[in-house]
Amino acid sequence: MLLCLTANHRNASLDILERLSVGAPTATRALVDDELFVSGAVVLATCNRFEAYLDIDEPLTGGEAVAVESVVEAMAAASDVSVDLLRASVAVHQGADAAAHLFAVTSGLESMVVGEDEISGQVRRALDAARADGMTSSELERLFQKATHTSRGVRNRTQLRGAHRSLVRLALELASSRIADWAAARVVLVGTGRYASRTVDALRARGAGDIHVFSPSGRAPAFATQHGLIPVSDFAAAAAEADVVITCTADAVVHADAFVPGHRVLVIDLGLPRNVDPAVGAVEAVELLDLETIRLHAPLQEFSAHADARAIVGDAATEFHADRLAGPAISALRGDVLKIVDDEIARARSRGAGDDVEAALRHLAGVLLHQPSVRIRELAVEGRIDEARSALELLHGLSIDTPGVADAEDDDDLWASA
């Protein structure tokens, strides 16, 4: 059974997201290592969402509810959040609904900025990290590969294609009401990672040229050379002359004492966990634009996705779920036919037949299996997989294993928050 727990900009506070991003990955690692019912997990943590996708072994009816509670309790303990608060801040999806949610997330339809560029890459990196840690399963691999394929379809077939939207660009749009001329503004960037690179691109697209970079880990000189920036080693001194400070790093928290009271500066915090102490916003002449503020000021139209993009995601989720339902039936049919073919090949070889005969028989088997396999998938999409199973039992004497009840039906969320 696929299970997804999601906390995002719509249903959880920034504080909850921050705690989950720090503690919950450890909890999922422990669940995979120690709990019998979790066979795989992929964690996606970005600046405005936390998601855990789990492959659950669910042998008993109703076992999904036990699995959900166990996962929530583990994540709550690891994140120092009460179980009740976490339950109120997390939506739970299972089976086909979990797949539909991931496909929408990967396509940028659930982002603070609909159609954002970064999310599909973040999803791929989440899967890569889970692979490196040995935490994926065949079902999760199939799920995430389908998500990537769906994301490409949305971008290639809808008006979201080429929109080049991102949280960075939204933040800079909001900041433009404070910055009269980006070309004349001195910017200090804190961070040297992938998101910092995108921030540099977005700044230059707005005309910013006087960009300095600071890194508490000492990577500023190399990053500056790569991107044509000015490295700084003293953040407080750089901030005292900056018009804008943008933070996007996992290595530092900027405190109020780094700023000079009375010096007008706009501080944009894009980090999660937060990179800037909220007290910075109380320093005289310093204005703080953090993720919470960005979320409150995001244009309402950014929350509505294109109908055709939603349709693509819905079709992909239906196909994914249908493939899972159709899989056992198709495998049983293939196994039955290929056993007959293997017997015929052995008989033919005993009579002196060569490789050409074997190749011809295997090709014929593939041709004969193609149409029934397509039809079984079509019946699964139409919700008629039981007819396919009955036909295979009647015609071939095959008994088909049925996927768990929780995955075989279009269930609503176990529980979800608004």
ZASE-668958 format. One line per field, with one value per residue (C-alpha): residue number from 1; x, y, z. Coordinates in pm, 1 decimal, always signed. Layout:
BEGIN
figu <- c(NUM, ...);
xx <- c(X, ...);
yy <- c(Y, ...);
zz <- c(Z, ...);
***
This chain:
BEGIN
figu <- c(1, 2, 3, 4, 5, 6, 7, 8, 9, 10, 11, 12, 13, 14, 15, 16, 17, 18, 19, 20, 21, 22, 23, 24, 25, 26, 27, 28, 29, 30, 31, 32, 33, 34, 35, 36, 37, 38, 39, 40, 41, 42, 43, 44, 45, 46, 47, 48, 49, 50, 51, 52, 53, 54, 55, 56, 57, 58, 59, 60, 61, 62, 63, 64, 65, 66, 67, 68, 69, 70, 71, 72, 73, 74, 75, 76, 77, 78, 79, 80, 81, 82, 83, 84, 85, 86, 87, 88, 89, 90, 91, 92, 93, 94, 95, 96, 97, 98, 99, 100, 101, 102, 103, 104, 105, 106, 107, 108, 109, 110, 111, 112, 113, 114, 115, 116, 117, 118, 119, 120, 121, 122, 123, 124, 125, 126, 127, 128, 129, 130, 131, 132, 133, 134, 135, 136, 137, 138, 139, 140, 141, 142, 143, 144, 145, 146, 147, 148, 149, 150, 151, 152, 153, 154, 155, 156, 157, 158, 159, 160, 161, 162, 163, 164, 165, 166, 167, 168, 169, 170, 171, 172, 173, 174, 175, 176, 177, 178, 179, 180, 181, 182, 183, 184, 185, 186, 187, 188, 189, 190, 191, 192, 193, 194, 195, 196, 197, 198, 199, 200, 201, 202, 203, 204, 205, 206, 207, 208, 209, 210, 211, 212, 213, 214, 215, 216, 217, 218, 219, 220, 221, 222, 223, 224, 225, 226, 227, 228, 229, 230, 231, 232, 233, 234, 235, 236, 237, 238, 239, 240, 241, 242, 243, 244, 245, 246, 247, 248, 249, 250, 251, 252, 253, 254, 255, 256, 257, 258, 259, 260, 261, 262, 263, 264, 265, 266, 267, 268, 269, 270, 271, 272, 273, 274, 275, 276, 277, 278, 279, 280, 281, 282, 283, 284, 285, 286, 287, 288, 289, 290, 291, 292, 293, 294, 295, 296, 297, 298, 299, 300, 301, 302, 303, 304, 305, 306, 307, 308, 309, 310, 311, 312, 313, 314, 315, 316, 317, 318, 319, 320, 321, 322, 323, 324, 325, 326, 327, 328, 329, 330, 331, 332, 333, 334, 335, 336, 337, 338, 339, 340, 341, 342, 343, 344, 345, 346, 347, 348, 349, 350, 351, 352, 353, 354, 355, 356, 357, 358, 359, 360, 361, 362, 363, 364, 365, 366, 367, 368, 369, 370, 371, 372, 373, 374, 375, 376, 377, 378, 379, 380, 381, 382, 383, 384, 385, 386, 387, 388, 389, 390, 391, 392, 393, 394, 395, 396, 397, 398, 399, 400, 401, 402, 403, 404, 405, 406, 407, 408, 409, 410, 411, 412, 413, 414, 415, 416, 417, 418);
xx <- c(+0.0, +127.5, +98.9, +173.6, +189.2, +206.3, +242.6, +263.6, +203.3, -171.3, -220.0, +82.2, +262.2, +619.8, +725.2, +575.9, +738.8, +1070.7, +1054.0, +949.5, +1229.4, +1481.1, +1338.2, +1112.9, +1378.4, +1538.0, +1200.7, +1143.7, +1492.1, +1409.9, +1072.5, +1232.6, +1506.5, +1301.6, +935.4, +811.8, +531.9, +742.3, +935.8, +1044.5, +1033.3, +1112.9, +1117.9, +1065.2, +1147.9, +1140.7, +1101.3, +722.1, +637.9, +731.0, +619.9, +690.6, +599.3, +598.5, +549.9, +349.2, +304.5, -60.0, -159.2, -473.7, -791.2, -775.0, -400.5, -359.2, -501.1, -247.9, +31.7, -71.9, -81.9, +256.1, +415.6, +260.3, +373.4, +729.2, +748.7, +596.9, +851.9, +1145.6, +1026.5, +938.0, +575.6, +274.4, +88.6, -236.9, -74.5, +97.4, -223.1, -397.6, -119.9, -76.0, -292.2, -277.1, -325.6, -318.5, -317.8, -423.2, -477.9, -114.2, -3.3, -229.0, -91.6, +272.3, +201.9, +39.6, +327.9, +592.7, +407.9, +408.1, +31.2, +49.1, +324.7, +293.5, +377.7, +183.1, +404.7, +730.4, +1047.5, +1234.0, +997.1, +1046.0, +1421.2, +1365.0, +1147.1, +1416.7, +1681.1, +1457.7, +1438.3, +1814.7, +1878.1, +1646.5, +1824.5, +2162.9, +2034.8, +1884.5, +1531.9, +1339.3, +1119.6, +1010.7, +669.7, +820.6, +1059.2, +767.0, +567.5, +840.8, +934.9, +570.1, +567.0, +862.5, +699.4, +374.2, +554.8, +708.6, +366.2, +218.6, +498.3, +487.4, +110.9, -18.6, +23.5, +251.2, +523.6, +797.8, +639.5, +972.1, +797.2, +964.3, +946.8, +1258.5, +1091.9, +778.0, +989.9, +1169.6, +838.1, +718.3, +1052.9, +1031.3, +781.1, +1066.0, +1354.0, +1315.6, +1607.8, +1761.5, +2052.7, +2152.2, +2097.1, +2376.6, +2275.9, +2437.1, +2355.0, +2405.8, +2447.6, +2631.5, +2408.2, +2175.2, +1907.3, +2162.4, +2252.4, +1888.2, +1865.1, +2159.3, +1985.7, +1661.3, +1844.4, +2022.8, +1694.3, +1574.1, +1883.8, +2085.9, +2460.7, +2621.9, +2588.5, +2810.8, +2812.4, +2885.9, +2921.4, +2976.6, +3132.4, +3399.3, +3270.9, +3205.5, +3527.1, +3470.5, +3101.2, +3181.6, +3434.6, +3188.7, +2907.0, +3097.0, +3013.6, +3206.2, +3296.6, +3280.1, +3423.1, +3260.6, +2882.9, +2810.2, +3032.0, +2868.1, +2517.1, +2598.8, +2638.7, +2370.0, +2031.7, +1911.2, +2020.9, +1893.2, +1951.9, +1915.6, +2147.6, +2136.5, +2453.8, +2364.8, +2114.0, +2145.6, +2077.5, +1972.0, +2316.5, +2449.6, +2252.8, +2307.5, +1996.9, +1888.4, +2048.7, +1766.4, +1792.0, +1546.4, +1616.4, +1463.4, +1475.5, +1419.0, +1556.4, +1385.2, +1478.9, +1470.2, +1799.9, +1701.6, +1602.6, +1255.8, +1401.5, +1585.3, +1254.3, +1242.8, +1574.9, +1519.3, +1493.5, +1531.3, +1240.4, +1215.0, +1044.5, +1030.2, +842.6, +545.2, +515.5, +563.8, +289.4, +45.8, +112.8, +122.2, -132.5, -453.1, -443.2, -123.7, -330.4, -551.8, -408.5, -491.7, -778.1, -586.5, -285.4, -513.0, -666.0, -322.9, -236.7, -569.7, -525.0, -171.4, -289.6, -565.0, -315.5, -69.7, -335.9, -475.9, -129.5, -97.3, -433.8, -365.5, -11.4, -92.4, -337.4, -95.4, +191.0, -20.0, -122.5, +234.7, +362.8, +104.8, +173.5, +552.0, +556.5, +379.5, +627.7, +925.5, +787.4, +745.2, +1095.9, +1239.5, +1041.3, +1155.6, +1520.6, +1498.9, +1407.7, +1704.6, +1551.7, +1790.7, +1789.8, +1575.1, +1284.2, +1314.0, +1322.9, +1015.8, +818.3, +907.2, +814.2, +480.0, +414.6, +482.7, +241.9, -30.4, +12.9, +8.5, -362.0, -486.3, -240.4, -364.5, -724.5, -656.4, -509.8, -810.7, -1048.0, -849.5, -882.2, -1257.5, -1287.0, -1363.3, -1050.9, -1266.6, -1401.1, -1045.8, -962.3, -1279.9, -1203.5, -850.1, -979.0, -1249.3, -1034.2, -689.6, -766.9, -557.2, -614.9, -513.7, -388.3, -591.2, -408.8, -493.7, -835.9, -692.0, -517.9, -785.7, -1058.3, -1090.8, -1070.8, -1086.5, -805.0, -781.5, -790.9, -692.6, -674.7, -790.3);
yy <- c(+0.0, +344.4, +601.9, +974.0, +1216.6, +1576.9, +1906.8, +2211.4, +2583.7, +2527.2, +2312.2, +2364.7, +2655.0, +2738.3, +2622.5, +2275.5, +2249.9, +2352.8, +2090.8, +1818.6, +1900.7, +1850.1, +1554.1, +1346.3, +1208.6, +1034.4, +888.5, +743.0, +591.0, +421.3, +302.1, +131.7, -20.0, -126.6, -166.3, -472.1, -290.7, -18.9, -158.2, +172.4, +547.6, +861.7, +1199.6, +1524.4, +1838.7, +2179.8, +2536.6, +2512.6, +2144.7, +1821.0, +1488.9, +1129.8, +857.3, +508.4, +160.9, -17.9, -393.1, -416.6, -780.8, -722.3, -529.4, -200.7, -226.0, +101.2, +293.7, +129.6, +210.1, +574.1, +618.4, +448.5, +674.6, +990.3, +900.2, +831.5, +1158.6, +1357.9, +1223.9, +1286.4, +1640.0, +1744.0, +1804.8, +1670.1, +1388.3, +1584.8, +1894.3, +1692.3, +1507.7, +1844.8, +1972.3, +1674.5, +1534.1, +1159.9, +1001.7, +633.7, +412.2, +582.5, +910.6, +911.6, +864.9, +1146.1, +1376.4, +1308.1, +1357.4, +1694.8, +1794.9, +1697.2, +1891.7, +2205.4, +2208.7, +2199.8, +2459.7, +2804.3, +2925.7, +2701.4, +2561.5, +2637.3, +2516.3, +2369.4, +2107.1, +1833.9, +1839.5, +1831.5, +1522.4, +1348.5, +1432.2, +1299.8, +965.3, +967.4, +1028.4, +742.1, +513.9, +608.6, +525.3, +195.5, +309.5, +269.4, -19.0, -137.5, +22.9, +358.3, +345.0, +286.9, +565.8, +829.3, +737.3, +780.6, +1115.2, +1241.1, +1126.2, +1298.7, +1621.2, +1626.6, +1571.5, +1864.0, +2096.7, +1986.6, +1985.8, +2277.9, +2651.9, +2591.0, +2508.1, +2768.0, +2973.1, +2975.7, +3023.6, +2982.6, +3087.7, +3298.5, +3491.6, +3543.2, +3674.1, +3915.9, +4031.5, +4114.8, +4280.9, +4500.4, +4726.4, +4812.0, +4814.5, +5095.2, +4992.0, +4646.9, +4758.8, +5009.6, +4776.0, +4603.2, +4245.3, +4006.2, +3640.2, +3392.2, +3041.1, +2860.2, +2566.8, +2483.2, +2722.9, +3002.1, +2950.8, +2989.0, +3299.5, +3454.0, +3383.5, +3539.4, +3847.8, +3901.8, +3861.6, +4164.6, +4363.1, +4316.8, +4326.1, +4419.9, +4078.6, +3967.8, +3617.9, +3496.6, +3136.3, +3032.1, +2710.7, +2897.0, +2814.1, +3175.9, +3232.2, +2928.2, +3006.9, +3371.2, +3271.7, +3032.2, +3289.6, +3615.8, +3748.6, +3924.1, +3700.3, +3842.5, +3697.1, +3934.1, +3911.1, +4194.8, +4435.3, +4334.6, +4365.5, +4717.7, +4829.4, +4610.5, +4710.4, +4349.9, +4036.1, +3701.4, +3380.7, +3029.3, +2796.7, +2507.0, +2617.7, +2932.7, +3136.3, +3515.1, +3702.5, +4059.0, +4167.5, +4127.9, +4434.9, +4803.9, +4975.4, +5258.8, +5115.0, +5041.1, +4686.4, +4427.3, +4073.9, +3785.0, +3448.7, +3155.0, +2888.0, +2598.3, +2558.1, +2936.6, +3113.8, +3438.4, +3486.9, +3652.8, +3913.4, +4060.1, +4209.0, +4418.5, +4593.3, +4957.7, +5009.1, +4635.0, +4469.1, +4090.3, +3899.9, +3533.7, +3232.7, +3303.2, +3655.6, +3535.3, +3279.2, +3542.6, +3775.7, +3522.1, +3615.7, +3416.4, +3313.1, +3118.7, +2868.4, +2760.1, +2509.4, +2471.9, +2230.2, +2050.0, +2002.1, +1856.7, +1626.8, +1495.5, +1430.1, +1255.4, +1032.5, +944.2, +848.3, +631.4, +458.6, +403.2, +249.0, +43.8, -92.7, -209.1, -383.1, -529.2, -642.7, -973.9, -1074.4, -991.1, -1167.3, -1478.5, -1487.4, -1432.3, -1702.1, -1950.1, -1878.6, -1865.7, -2198.7, -2353.6, -2183.8, -2309.6, -2664.9, -2635.2, -2495.5, -2786.5, -3032.6, -2865.0, -2865.9, -3235.9, -3280.8, -3077.5, -2730.4, -2436.2, -2082.1, -1953.0, -2173.1, -2055.4, -1691.1, -1742.8, -1908.3, -1635.8, -1365.9, -1537.7, -1553.6, -1181.1, -1101.5, -1322.8, -1170.7, -808.0, -758.4, -945.4, -745.3, -416.4, -520.7, -619.9, -273.2, -111.2, -310.4, -203.1, +164.5, +112.3, -46.5, -388.7, -579.9, -846.2, -937.0, -993.6, -1209.4, -1413.9, -1464.4, -1584.9, -1825.4, -1955.7, -1985.8, -2064.7, -2198.5, -1919.8, -1791.8, -1425.6, -1266.7, -956.1, -644.9, -526.0, -375.9, -38.3, -2.1, -168.2, +86.1, +459.2, +541.5, +889.9, +1013.7, +829.6, +1169.4, +1504.8, +1859.9, +2164.8);
zz <- c(+0.0, -91.2, +183.2, +168.5, +459.7, +346.9, +527.4, +305.7, +276.9, +277.9, +585.5, +812.8, +973.3, +881.8, +1228.8, +1171.7, +828.8, +977.5, +1252.8, +1012.4, +768.5, +1049.5, +1242.4, +1020.7, +779.9, +1078.1, +1168.4, +822.4, +824.9, +1155.7, +1026.1, +726.2, +940.4, +1241.1, +1147.9, +964.3, +780.9, +609.3, +313.5, +160.3, +208.7, +9.8, +184.7, -4.3, +195.4, +25.6, +145.1, +152.2, +195.0, +367.2, +224.1, +318.3, +68.3, +217.1, +77.9, +346.2, +383.0, +480.8, +533.2, +738.3, +664.8, +852.4, +886.0, +700.1, +996.8, +1229.0, +983.3, +961.7, +1337.3, +1379.5, +1116.9, +1263.9, +1614.6, +1496.0, +1302.3, +1587.1, +1833.1, +1596.8, +1517.1, +1874.4, +1777.1, +1963.8, +1789.8, +1795.5, +1644.3, +1373.5, +1292.3, +1254.2, +1026.0, +795.5, +518.0, +454.8, +112.2, +25.6, -279.8, -602.2, -419.2, -302.7, -662.9, -785.7, -517.5, -607.0, -977.2, -901.7, -674.3, -930.0, -1200.6, -984.0, -938.1, -557.4, -519.3, -368.3, -718.5, -954.8, -1228.5, -1045.9, -1216.5, -920.4, -783.9, -1046.8, -984.4, -609.3, -648.8, -854.5, -595.5, -316.9, -498.4, -559.4, -188.5, -92.0, -337.4, -195.2, +154.1, +38.9, +129.4, -196.4, -305.3, -650.3, -598.7, -499.1, -794.6, -1028.3, -859.9, -886.2, -1242.2, -1342.4, -1159.0, -1362.2, -1686.4, -1590.4, -1507.5, -1854.2, -2006.9, -1815.6, -1921.7, -2284.6, -2329.0, -2121.8, -2082.8, -1785.0, -2034.2, -2032.1, -1753.4, -1564.2, -1233.9, -898.3, -537.0, -590.4, -869.7, -661.5, -373.0, -604.7, -748.7, -397.0, -320.9, -631.1, -455.0, -213.1, -462.6, -715.5, -936.0, -911.6, -1130.6, -862.9, -566.9, -379.2, -303.2, -54.3, -113.6, +170.0, +31.2, -246.7, -331.9, -619.3, -495.4, -465.4, -832.4, -931.2, -716.1, -900.7, -1233.0, -1108.7, -977.4, -1306.6, -1493.2, -1294.1, -1378.8, -1060.3, -1122.5, -789.5, -624.2, -334.2, -187.4, +164.7, +278.0, +639.4, +508.2, +311.5, -37.6, -137.9, -343.3, -565.5, -609.8, -685.5, -950.7, -1112.5, -1127.8, -1167.7, -819.0, -542.7, -245.0, +108.2, +426.7, +680.6, +662.5, +907.7, +712.6, +384.7, +531.0, +655.6, +294.1, +132.4, +1.5, -13.7, +171.5, +43.2, +237.3, +95.3, +282.2, +522.9, +699.7, +893.6, +1089.2, +1065.4, +1388.5, +1463.2, +1584.6, +1227.5, +1115.1, +1184.9, +1327.3, +1100.0, +784.4, +542.1, +409.3, +281.6, +406.4, +208.1, +383.5, +145.4, +377.7, +552.0, +827.1, +840.4, +784.2, +955.2, +1317.5, +1319.7, +1557.4, +1258.3, +1146.2, +1463.4, +1392.0, +1297.7, +916.1, +847.3, +665.0, +672.2, +390.7, +494.1, +361.1, +584.9, +444.8, +87.6, +136.5, +267.3, -24.3, -307.9, -576.8, -541.5, -906.5, -834.2, -634.6, -926.8, -1173.9, -1539.1, -1604.4, -1876.5, -1645.9, -1378.9, -1637.7, -1737.4, -1372.9, -1316.4, -1620.0, -1511.9, -1163.1, -1310.0, -1538.7, -1253.6, -1032.4, -1320.3, -1401.1, -1042.9, -1056.0, -1400.3, -1319.3, -1144.9, -1419.4, -1700.5, -1520.1, -1466.8, -1833.1, -1952.4, -1719.0, -1845.0, -2212.6, -2178.8, -1995.8, -2292.7, -2527.6, -2324.7, -2341.1, -2717.8, -2758.2, -2558.1, -2770.7, -3093.4, -2987.4, -2905.3, -3270.3, -3391.2, -3420.2, -3390.9, -3250.2, -3534.4, -3426.0, -3065.5, -3176.3, -3394.9, -3114.5, -2863.4, -3114.0, -3177.2, -2802.1, -2771.0, -3055.0, -2904.8, -2556.3, -2668.9, -2732.8, -2420.9, -2208.5, -2355.2, -2296.8, -1934.9, -1872.3, -2038.5, -1819.2, -1512.2, -1613.8, -1661.5, -1316.9, -1464.1, -1362.3, -1195.1, -1540.9, -1664.5, -1363.6, -1412.8, -1782.0, -1709.9, -1446.7, -1681.0, -1994.2, -1851.4, -1505.6, -1350.5, -999.4, -981.6, -662.6, -575.2, -449.0, -97.7, -47.0, +49.2, -287.0, -498.5, -427.2, -472.4, -103.9, +41.9, +262.4, +593.9, +753.4, +616.2, +737.0, +552.5);
***
